[in-house]
Amino acid sequence: MMNRDPGGNTHVDVPTRRGPALMRHSYDQCVRCGKATAWGKSVCKDCNPAGLPEPSPSQYHATVFITVLVALVALVVLAMLLH
């Protein structure tokens, strides 16, 4: 639930086993300019004015995984050629 404290700051009550916990900074940062964005958004409206869809986290992880895999294969091939 979104709430505002007396100072006007927005925070979120997150249910936990011990009771609600406060998330005072419930926002992400834009990956391009660093501005605060809505939770779960990676690009702000200024950097993505057309509202194009953002890549999912699994796409980022797959890209890193494939890059590491290709690097390992390249090292193995290089080791076999130099041996």
N, CA, C and O atoms as a Tinker XYZ file with bonds, in Angstrom:
   332  protein
     1  N      0.827000   -1.159000    0.000000    73     2
     2  CA     0.000000    0.000000    0.000000    64     1     3
     3  C      0.886000    1.242000    0.000000    63     2     4     5
     4  O      1.807000    1.338000    0.811000    81     3
     5  N      0.624000    2.192000   -0.896000    73     3     6
     6  CA     1.393000    3.430000   -0.976000    64     5     7
     7  C      0.877000    4.403000    0.068000    63     6     8     9
     8  O     -0.330000    4.603000    0.199000    81     7
     9  N      1.782000    4.998000    0.798000    73     7    10
    10  CA     1.437000    5.979000    1.818000    64     9    11
    11  C      2.352000    7.183000    1.695000    63    10    12    13
    12  O      3.412000    7.112000    1.073000    81    11
    13  N      1.934000    8.283000    2.292000    73    11    14
    14  CA     2.783000    9.470000    2.379000    64    13    15
    15  C      2.977000    9.803000    3.844000    63    14    16    17
    16  O      2.022000    9.842000    4.619000    81    15
    17  N      4.227000   10.044000    4.213000    73    15    18
    18  CA     4.487000   10.440000    5.585000    64    17    19
    19  C      4.285000   11.956000    5.714000    63    18    20    21
    20  O      4.056000   12.623000    4.705000    81    19
    21  N      4.363000   12.515000    6.927000    73    19    22
    22  CA     4.125000   13.948000    7.102000    64    21    23
    23  C      5.053000   14.836000    6.264000    63    22    24    25
    24  O      4.688000   15.965000    5.937000    81    23
    25  N      6.243000   14.341000    5.914000    73    23    26
    26  CA     7.162000   15.115000    5.091000    64    25    27
    27  C      6.825000   15.075000    3.617000    63    26    28    29
    28  O      7.486000   15.739000    2.819000    81    27
    29  N      5.814000   14.312000    3.233000    73    27    30
    30  CA     5.408000   14.205000    1.834000    64    29    31
    31  C      6.125000   13.120000    1.067000    63    30    32    33
    32  O      5.912000   12.978000   -0.137000    81    31
    33  N      6.980000   12.339000    1.739000    73    31    34
    34  CA     7.693000   11.262000    1.067000    64    33    35
    35  C      6.788000   10.056000    0.892000    63    34    36    37
    36  O      6.027000    9.705000    1.794000    81    35
    37  N      6.872000    9.426000   -0.266000    73    35    38
    38  CA     6.081000    8.239000   -0.542000    64    37    39
    39  C      6.835000    7.009000   -0.063000    63    38    40    41
    40  O      8.043000    6.900000   -0.269000    81    39
    41  N      6.136000    6.090000    0.569000    73    39    42
    42  CA     6.741000    4.829000    0.954000    64    41    43
    43  C      5.718000    3.718000    0.795000    63    42    44    45
    44  O      4.517000    3.971000    0.698000    81    43
    45  N      6.206000    2.490000    0.771000    73    43    46
    46  CA     5.358000    1.321000    0.562000    64    45    47
    47  C      5.461000    0.421000    1.784000    63    46    48    49
    48  O      6.558000    0.145000    2.267000    81    47
    49  N      4.319000   -0.034000    2.281000    73    47    50
    50  CA     4.303000   -1.019000    3.351000    64    49    51
    51  C      4.389000   -2.404000    2.714000    63    50    52    53
    52  O      3.508000   -2.800000    1.951000    81    51
    53  N      5.444000   -3.130000    3.030000    73    51    54
    54  CA     5.641000   -4.466000    2.480000    64    53    55
    55  C      5.402000   -5.477000    3.591000    63    54    56    57
    56  O      6.082000   -5.437000    4.617000    81    55
    57  N      4.435000   -6.396000    3.402000    73    55    58
    58  CA     4.175000   -7.370000    4.462000    64    57    59
    59  C      5.327000   -8.357000    4.603000    63    58    60    61
    60  O      5.835000   -8.877000    3.610000    81    59
    61  N      5.733000   -8.610000    5.835000    73    59    62
    62  CA     6.755000   -9.609000    6.145000    64    61    63
    63  C      6.240000  -10.460000    7.293000    63    62    64    65
    64  O      5.154000  -10.209000    7.815000    81    63
    65  N      7.013000  -11.469000    7.692000    73    63    66
    66  CA     6.583000  -12.324000    8.810000    64    65    67
    67  C      6.522000  -11.548000   10.120000    63    66    68    69
    68  O      5.692000  -11.840000   10.981000    81    67
    69  N      7.396000  -10.567000   10.270000    73    67    70
    70  CA     7.438000   -9.791000   11.504000    64    69    71
    71  C      6.478000   -8.607000   11.494000    63    70    72    73
    72  O      6.364000   -7.904000   12.499000    81    71
    73  N      5.809000   -8.380000   10.423000    73    71    74
    74  CA     4.928000   -7.227000   10.292000    64    73    75
    75  C      5.328000   -6.424000    9.067000    63    74    76    77
    76  O      6.259000   -6.805000    8.357000    81    75
    77  N      4.637000   -5.312000    8.807000    73    75    78
    78  CA     4.956000   -4.543000    7.605000    64    77    79
    79  C      6.335000   -3.875000    7.701000    63    78    80    81
    80  O      6.722000   -3.377000    8.758000    81    79
    81  N      7.043000   -3.873000    6.617000    73    79    82
    82  CA     8.338000   -3.202000    6.521000    64    81    83
    83  C      8.183000   -2.008000    5.593000    63    82    84    85
    84  O      7.372000   -2.044000    4.667000    81    83
    85  N      8.933000   -0.977000    5.824000    73    83    86
    86  CA     8.837000    0.214000    4.994000    64    85    87
    87  C      9.901000    0.194000    3.913000    63    86    88    89
    88  O     11.068000   -0.092000    4.182000    81    87
    89  N      9.497000    0.496000    2.696000    73    87    90
    90  CA    10.418000    0.706000    1.591000    64    89    91
    91  C     10.321000    2.183000    1.247000    63    90    92    93
    92  O      9.444000    2.579000    0.479000    81    91
    93  N     11.189000    2.991000    1.789000    73    91    94
    94  CA    11.100000    4.438000    1.585000    64    93    95
    95  C     11.480000    4.837000    0.163000    63    94    96    97
    96  O     10.960000    5.827000   -0.352000    81    95
    97  N     12.358000    4.105000   -0.472000    73    95    98
    98  CA    12.785000    4.444000   -1.824000    64    97    99
    99  C     12.292000    3.355000   -2.771000    63    98   100   101
   100  O     13.068000    2.505000   -3.207000    81    99
   101  N     11.019000    3.385000   -3.080000    73    99   102
   102  CA    10.432000    2.347000   -3.922000    64   101   103
   103  C     10.455000    2.777000   -5.379000    63   102   104   105
   104  O      9.412000    2.930000   -6.014000    81   103
   105  N     11.664000    2.971000   -5.899000    73   103   106
   106  CA    11.806000    3.326000   -7.293000    64   105   107
   107  C     13.098000    2.731000   -7.828000    63   106   108   109
   108  O     14.012000    2.410000   -7.068000    81   107
   109  N     13.160000    2.591000   -9.141000    73   107   110
   110  CA    14.368000    2.152000   -9.823000    64   109   111
   111  C     15.026000    3.369000  -10.444000    63   110   112   113
   112  O     14.492000    4.476000  -10.375000    81   111
   113  N     16.183000    3.161000  -11.050000    73   111   114
   114  CA    16.864000    4.240000  -11.753000    64   113   115
   115  C     16.934000    3.926000  -13.233000    63   114   116   117
   116  O     17.077000    2.771000  -13.634000    81   115
   117  N     16.832000    4.972000  -14.040000    73   115   118
   118  CA    16.956000    4.842000  -15.487000    64   117   119
   119  C     18.373000    4.390000  -15.817000    63   118   120   121
   120  O     19.338000    4.936000  -15.280000    81   119
   121  N     18.508000    3.397000  -16.696000    73   119   122
   122  CA    19.828000    2.886000  -17.040000    64   121   123
   123  C     20.601000    3.853000  -17.926000    63   122   124   125
   124  O     21.821000    3.739000  -18.046000    81   123
   125  N     19.915000    4.796000  -18.542000    73   123   126
   126  CA    20.590000    5.754000  -19.423000    64   125   127
   127  C     21.001000    7.028000  -18.698000    63   126   128   129
   128  O     22.150000    7.457000  -18.806000    81   127
   129  N     20.077000    7.636000  -17.961000    73   127   130
   130  CA    20.379000    8.944000  -17.364000    64   129   131
   131  C     20.417000    8.921000  -15.839000    63   130   132   133
   132  O     20.902000    9.880000  -15.238000    81   131
   133  N     19.925000    7.864000  -15.187000    73   131   134
   134  CA    19.984000    7.758000  -13.739000    64   133   135
   135  C     18.816000    8.384000  -12.997000    63   134   136   137
   136  O     18.808000    8.382000  -11.766000    81   135
   137  N     17.818000    8.926000  -13.715000    73   135   138
   138  CA    16.655000    9.503000  -13.046000    64   137   139
   139  C     15.841000    8.412000  -12.366000    63   138   140   141
   140  O     15.909000    7.243000  -12.746000    81   139
   141  N     15.072000    8.806000  -11.360000    73   139   142
   142  CA    14.184000    7.853000  -10.685000    64   141   143
   143  C     13.053000    7.468000  -11.632000    63   142   144   145
   144  O     12.451000    8.325000  -12.279000    81   143
   145  N     12.775000    6.180000  -11.705000    73   143   146
   146  CA    11.678000    5.676000  -12.535000    64   145   147
   147  C     10.752000    4.835000  -11.678000    63   146   148   149
   148  O     11.072000    4.514000  -10.533000    81   147
   149  N      9.628000    4.486000  -12.222000    73   147   150
   150  CA     8.679000    3.628000  -11.507000    64   149   151
   151  C      9.326000    2.278000  -11.231000    63   150   152   153
   152  O     10.201000    1.836000  -11.976000    81   151
   153  N      8.890000    1.627000  -10.157000    73   151   154
   154  CA     9.436000    0.331000   -9.784000    64   153   155
   155  C      9.244000   -0.659000  -10.928000    63   154   156   157
   156  O      8.133000   -0.828000  -11.430000    81   155
   157  N     10.333000   -1.313000  -11.339000    73   155   158
   158  CA    10.261000   -2.300000  -12.412000    64   157   159
   159  C     10.533000   -1.729000  -13.790000    63   158   160   161
   160  O     10.637000   -2.490000  -14.752000    81   159
   161  N     10.652000   -0.425000  -13.917000    73   159   162
   162  CA    10.960000    0.201000  -15.204000    64   161   163
   163  C     12.456000    0.457000  -15.278000    63   162   164   165
   164  O     13.061000    0.879000  -14.292000    81   163
   165  N     13.060000    0.206000  -16.433000    73   163   166
   166  CA    14.503000    0.398000  -16.553000    64   165   167
   167  C     14.862000    1.685000  -17.279000    63   166   168   169
   168  O     16.013000    2.118000  -17.229000    81   167
   169  N     13.895000    2.303000  -17.953000    73   167   170
   170  CA    14.150000    3.534000  -18.702000    64   169   171
   171  C     13.067000    4.550000  -18.367000    63   170   172   173
   172  O     11.887000    4.207000  -18.307000    81   171
   173  N     13.473000    5.820000  -18.145000    73   171   174
   174  CA    12.500000    6.870000  -17.816000    64   173   175
   175  C     11.741000    7.310000  -19.070000    63   174   176   177
   176  O     12.091000    6.923000  -20.185000    81   175
   177  N     10.705000    8.118000  -18.875000    73   175   178
   178  CA     9.902000    8.590000  -20.001000    64   177   179
   179  C     10.675000    9.529000  -20.906000    63   178   180   181
   180  O     10.391000    9.603000  -22.101000    81   179
   181  N     11.660000   10.260000  -20.355000    73   179   182
   182  CA    12.471000   11.159000  -21.182000    64   181   183
   183  C     13.363000   10.374000  -22.138000    63   182   184   185
   184  O     13.564000   10.796000  -23.276000    81   183
   185  N     13.899000    9.245000  -21.697000    73   183   186
   186  CA    14.784000    8.435000  -22.530000    64   185   187
   187  C     14.021000    7.487000  -23.447000    63   186   188   189
   188  O     14.596000    6.966000  -24.403000    81   187
   189  N     12.749000    7.254000  -23.178000    73   187   190
   190  CA    11.921000    6.368000  -23.989000    64   189   191
   191  C     10.594000    7.071000  -24.270000    63   190   192   193
   192  O      9.547000    6.619000  -23.806000    81   191
   193  N     10.625000    8.186000  -25.034000    73   191   194
   194  CA     9.395000    8.957000  -25.239000    64   193   195
   195  C      8.329000    8.211000  -26.036000    63   194   196   197
   196  O      7.142000    8.504000  -25.892000    81   195
   197  N      8.722000    7.268000  -26.862000    73   195   198
   198  CA     7.749000    6.533000  -27.666000    64   197   199
   199  C      7.082000    5.415000  -26.874000    63   198   200   201
   200  O      6.115000    4.818000  -27.348000    81   199
   201  N      7.585000    5.120000  -25.672000    73   199   202
   202  CA     6.989000    4.060000  -24.861000    64   201   203
   203  C      7.260000    2.671000  -25.401000    63   202   204   205
   204  O      6.437000    1.768000  -25.250000    81   203
   205  N      8.428000    2.496000  -26.039000    73   203   206
   206  CA     8.767000    1.183000  -26.585000    64   205   207
   207  C      8.912000    0.167000  -25.465000    63   206   208   209
   208  O      9.348000    0.525000  -24.371000    81   207
   209  N      8.559000   -1.089000  -25.708000    73   207   210
   210  CA     8.675000   -2.106000  -24.655000    64   209   211
   211  C     10.127000   -2.333000  -24.262000    63   210   212   213
   212  O     11.031000   -2.249000  -25.093000    81   211
   213  N     10.332000   -2.620000  -22.987000    73   211   214
   214  CA    11.669000   -2.856000  -22.457000    64   213   215
   215  C     11.981000   -4.347000  -22.478000    63   214   216   217
   216  O     11.073000   -5.174000  -22.384000    81   215
   217  N     13.265000   -4.697000  -22.602000    73   215   218
   218  CA    13.618000   -6.113000  -22.537000    64   217   219
   219  C     13.370000   -6.672000  -21.139000    63   218   220   221
   220  O     13.508000   -5.965000  -20.140000    81   219
   221  N     13.014000   -7.915000  -21.087000    73   219   222
   222  CA    12.753000   -8.549000  -19.793000    64   221   223
   223  C     14.070000   -8.939000  -19.131000    63   222   224   225
   224  O     15.090000   -9.051000  -19.810000    81   223
   225  N     14.062000   -9.150000  -17.807000    73   223   226
   226  CA    15.288000   -9.579000  -17.119000    64   225   227
   227  C     15.847000  -10.897000  -17.657000    63   226   228   229
   228  O     17.060000  -11.106000  -17.653000    81   227
   229  N     14.964000  -11.785000  -18.118000    73   227   230
   230  CA    15.466000  -13.058000  -18.644000    64   229   231
   231  C     16.239000  -12.848000  -19.942000    63   230   232   233
   232  O     17.150000  -13.619000  -20.245000    81   231
   233  N     15.893000  -11.821000  -20.712000    73   231   234
   234  CA    16.657000  -11.535000  -21.918000    64   233   235
   235  C     18.064000  -11.053000  -21.564000    63   234   236   237
   236  O     19.035000  -11.419000  -22.227000    81   235
   237  N     18.169000  -10.226000  -20.512000    73   235   238
   238  CA    19.488000   -9.787000  -20.068000    64   237   239
   239  C     20.322000  -10.972000  -19.604000    63   238   240   241
   240  O     21.494000  -11.084000  -19.964000    81   239
   241  N     19.736000  -11.850000  -18.815000    73   239   242
   242  CA    20.468000  -13.001000  -18.295000    64   241   243
   243  C     20.880000  -13.942000  -19.424000    63   242   244   245
   244  O     21.983000  -14.488000  -19.399000    81   243
   245  N     20.022000  -14.136000  -20.398000    73   243   246
   246  CA    20.359000  -15.010000  -21.519000    64   245   247
   247  C     21.507000  -14.428000  -22.329000    63   246   248   249
   248  O     22.381000  -15.167000  -22.783000    81   247
   249  N     21.515000  -13.118000  -22.515000    73   247   250
   250  CA    22.605000  -12.480000  -23.254000    64   249   251
   251  C     23.935000  -12.661000  -22.544000    63   250   252   253
   252  O     24.941000  -12.970000  -23.183000    81   251
   253  N     23.953000  -12.476000  -21.249000    73   251   254
   254  CA    25.186000  -12.657000  -20.476000    64   253   255
   255  C     25.611000  -14.119000  -20.506000    63   254   256   257
   256  O     26.796000  -14.412000  -20.667000    81   255
   257  N     24.668000  -15.037000  -20.354000    73   255   258
   258  CA    24.983000  -16.467000  -20.374000    64   257   259
   259  C     25.601000  -16.878000  -21.710000    63   258   260   261
   260  O     26.606000  -17.588000  -21.740000    81   259
   261  N     25.007000  -16.436000  -22.801000    73   259   262
   262  CA    25.515000  -16.804000  -24.126000    64   261   263
   263  C     26.896000  -16.194000  -24.354000    63   262   264   265
   264  O     27.766000  -16.832000  -24.948000    81   263
   265  N     27.103000  -14.953000  -23.883000    73   263   266
   266  CA    28.411000  -14.317000  -24.025000    64   265   267
   267  C     29.484000  -15.089000  -23.272000    63   266   268   269
   268  O     30.574000  -15.308000  -23.801000    81   267
   269  N     29.192000  -15.499000  -22.053000    73   267   270
   270  CA    30.151000  -16.278000  -21.268000    64   269   271
   271  C     30.406000  -17.624000  -21.940000    63   270   272   273
   272  O     31.550000  -18.074000  -22.005000    81   271
   273  N     29.370000  -18.260000  -22.433000    73   271   274
   274  CA    29.516000  -19.545000  -23.110000    64   273   275
   275  C     30.387000  -19.419000  -24.359000    63   274   276   277
   276  O     31.259000  -20.257000  -24.589000    81   275
   277  N     30.162000  -18.390000  -25.158000    73   275   278
   278  CA    30.973000  -18.181000  -26.370000    64   277   279
   279  C     32.427000  -17.900000  -25.990000    63   278   280   281
   280  O     33.340000  -18.376000  -26.665000    81   279
   281  N     32.654000  -17.146000  -24.933000    73   279   282
   282  CA    34.030000  -16.862000  -24.488000    64   281   283
   283  C     34.728000  -18.141000  -24.042000    63   282   284   285
   284  O     35.904000  -18.345000  -24.345000    81   283
   285  N     34.015000  -19.000000  -23.329000    73   283   286
   286  CA    34.620000  -20.270000  -22.897000    64   285   287
   287  C     34.944000  -21.167000  -24.084000    63   286   288   289
   288  O     36.003000  -21.793000  -24.115000    81   287
   289  N     34.056000  -21.234000  -25.047000    73   287   290
   290  CA    34.316000  -22.045000  -26.243000    64   289   291
   291  C     35.513000  -21.484000  -27.001000    63   290   292   293
   292  O     36.347000  -22.244000  -27.492000    81   291
   293  N     35.604000  -20.162000  -27.099000    73   291   294
   294  CA    36.740000  -19.546000  -27.781000    64   293   295
   295  C     38.046000  -19.859000  -27.060000    63   294   296   297
   296  O     39.060000  -20.110000  -27.712000    81   295
   297  N     38.043000  -19.849000  -25.737000    73   295   298
   298  CA    39.245000  -20.197000  -24.981000    64   297   299
   299  C     39.644000  -21.655000  -25.188000    63   298   300   301
   300  O     40.829000  -21.963000  -25.310000    81   299
   301  N     38.679000  -22.535000  -25.229000    73   299   302
   302  CA    38.975000  -23.951000  -25.453000    64   301   303
   303  C     39.563000  -24.152000  -26.844000    63   302   304   305
   304  O     40.542000  -24.881000  -26.999000    81   303
   305  N     38.984000  -23.521000  -27.850000    73   303   306
   306  CA    39.496000  -23.645000  -29.221000    64   305   307
   307  C     40.906000  -23.065000  -29.308000    63   306   308   309
   308  O     41.782000  -23.651000  -29.944000    81   307
   309  N     41.123000  -21.914000  -28.670000    73   307   310
   310  CA    42.456000  -21.306000  -28.679000    64   309   311
   311  C     43.475000  -22.193000  -27.967000    63   310   312   313
   312  O     44.614000  -22.310000  -28.418000    81   311
   313  N     43.079000  -22.809000  -26.874000    73   311   314
   314  CA    43.979000  -23.704000  -26.136000    64   313   315
   315  C     44.323000  -24.936000  -26.991000    63   314   316   317
   316  O     45.463000  -25.401000  -26.987000    81   315
   317  N     43.342000  -25.449000  -27.708000    73   315   318
   318  CA    43.581000  -26.631000  -28.559000    64   317   319
   319  C     44.509000  -26.278000  -29.734000    63   318   320   321
   320  O     45.332000  -27.096000  -30.144000    81   319
   321  N     44.373000  -25.072000  -30.264000    73   319   322
   322  CA    45.231000  -24.671000  -31.387000    64   321   323
   323  C     46.658000  -24.412000  -30.950000    63   322   324   325
   324  O     47.594000  -24.682000  -31.703000    81   323
   325  N     46.842000  -23.887000  -29.736000    73   323   326
   326  CA    48.167000  -23.577000  -29.251000    64   325   327
   327  C     48.879000  -24.757000  -28.610000    63   326   328   329
   328  O     50.080000  -24.686000  -28.349000    81   327
   329  N     48.176000  -25.808000  -28.361000    73   327   330
   330  CA    48.778000  -26.973000  -27.691000    64   329   331
   331  C     49.497000  -27.809000  -28.653000    63   330   332
   332  O     50.068000  -28.833000  -28.276000    81   331
